[in-house]
Amino acid sequence: MKTGQAVIAGGQRLLHKAATMGSENFIQPRHAQYNYAALFELAGCGVKAIQKDMVPPGESSAEILRAHAGVKQVPSAKIELFVKNHFLGPELCKELIRLIDLDRRPSTVADYNGDAAFRTSETCDLSADLPAVRELERLLLDFTGIDPKHGEPIQGQRYEIGQEFKQHTDWFNPDGADWDKFCGVAGQRTWTFMVYLNDVEAGGATRFKRIDKKIMPERGKIVGWNNRNPDGSGNVATLHHAMKVRKGVKYVITKWYREKPWGWAE
Ligand SMILES: O=C(O)CCC(=O)C(=O)O
């Protein structure tokens, strides 16, 4: 039974359960170039000390997120899911869209499940050297309270009409064949944060079917969720589907965090 698919920064994905190995398990070279030195500097400034003291470094928490004005927690006992409108201003959204358009490639699959239409978007790996990306990292640090060392490099995705990313999870299956490769260094994904960069004329919602919740894309809106159950196992209620865009184009930012500082098993 296929329950979902995790996505690795750089466009790699791991199918859960009955996954078959594909031939695209490679590391995007630009991962190595992500400017962590600059991000580590961020960790020393800008974030409220109380946030850093409250939780382990790879973690956010309901308390940290709720401390920001305008944050709404989706009422559900099954998932910790938060939404805030106007997280990013229009100018930063516009600049990030420009950057995504400069360097897009088809979103790829590491572990092909036989469905060539499983993820049909395009992806851009955004360099932390870019001022817009640094500003985004700063805002994410302030919002999430998560040490940037635990973050995977930021990605942008672009969906045209008809493009989607079928139902998947962002967490990895500890029993999966590729656990060591994808999680051996940095561990499990902890939190996902996603920012919509534009309004979409029709379609393009992010649907959490297990909790009957659809989040509509709106420029600057951030969505974040904890990928795990309280015991640390992957939470199936985080299954989500980037639904087909029906009219217009959709741009999003995706940011995943790990239990341990980001690193990659070669
Ligand atoms: O674009 C969306 O709405 C969701 C994106 C997503 O699920 C992902 O990239 O993992």
The ligand as an SDF file (V2000), in Angstrom:
LIG
                    3D

 10  9  0  0  0  0  0  0  0  0999 V2000
    2.2720   23.1280   -3.0740 O   0  0  0  0  0  0  0  0  0  0  0  0
    1.6390   22.6740   -2.1270 C   0  0  0  0  0  0  0  0  0  0  0  0
    0.5060   23.0630   -1.8660 O   0  0  0  0  0  0  0  0  0  0  0  0
    2.2330   21.5720   -1.3110 C   0  0  0  0  0  0  0  0  0  0  0  0
    3.6640   21.3140   -1.6520 C   0  0  0  0  0  0  0  0  0  0  0  0
    4.1440   20.0820   -1.0330 C   0  0  0  0  0  0  0  0  0  0  0  0
    3.4090   19.3200   -0.5110 O   0  0  0  0  0  0  0  0  0  0  0  0
    5.5380   19.7370   -1.0390 C   0  0  0  0  0  0  0  0  0  0  0  0
    6.3100   20.3330   -1.8070 O   0  0  0  0  0  0  0  0  0  0  0  0
    5.9110   18.8330   -0.2590 O   0  0  0  0  0  0  0  0  0  0  0  0
  1  2  2  0
  2  3  1  0
  2  4  1  0
  4  5  1  0
  5  6  1  0
  6  7  2  0
  6  8  1  0
  8  9  2  0
  8 10  1  0
M  END
$$$$
